[in-house]
Amino acid sequence: MPQITFSVYLAGVRIGGGTINPTNPSVTVGGSVDGFKAEATITADFAAKKATYHIDLETPFSSNTFDGTLFTW
């Protein structure tokens, strides 16, 4: 079965990771470091051969959301 294993870092500190596959195609991880908070969702569409991300980032100064394609294969 195909799978993707990943890690998520915030300010150089690993806040989580996981493995996604056709049975479990999405994983959300989150954490905080030095006043910064992040939640990242990594999703793979194995039929389309594409991995995407959604990130919510909070800093002491602002909040931002990022979406995009992580990679294709």
N, C-alpha and C positions, 0 to 999 in steps of 0.2 A: 504494500500500500504506500503511495507517495505521502511524504510528510515534509513539513517545514518546522525547524526548531529555531527559536529566536530569543534574544535578550533585549531588555529595554533599560537604558541608562538615563539618569537625570543628574546633571552637574558632575558627571564622572562616577556616579554611584549606581550600581545595579539595583533597580527597583522591582524587577520581575522578569519573567520569561515564560516560555511554554512551547508546546508542540501542537501544530494544527495539521489536520488531515481531512480527507473527505467525510469522515464520520463526525469530526469535531472541527468545523472549518473556521471558527472564530474564538479568540481568547482576549480577555481584557485584563490588564494589570495596572497597578497604580501604586503611588507612594509619594513621600515628600522628603525633601532634603533642604536644610538651611532656608526655610521660608518659601521654597518653591514646591509646587504640588503638580503632579502630572497623572493623567489616566490615559492609557493607550490601548486601543483595540486594533488587533491585527486580524485580517480576514483573508482567506484564500478562496478563490473560485477556481477549482482544479479543472473544470471543463473549459474555462476561458484562459487558463494558464496565467493567472494574474493574482498578485497579493496586494492588498490595499491597507491603508492605515487611517485611523481617526484618533487625533490627540487633543485632549483638553489640558491646557497649561495655565496655571495660576502662578503669578509672581507677586511680590509685595507691591508692584506698581500697576499690573494689568492682568487681564484674562484673555486668552486667545484660543482659537480652535483651528486645527490644521487637518486637512483631508488630502489624500492623494494616492497615487500608485507607488507602492514600495518597489516592486520589480515585476517583470514578466519573464516567462521562460518558454 
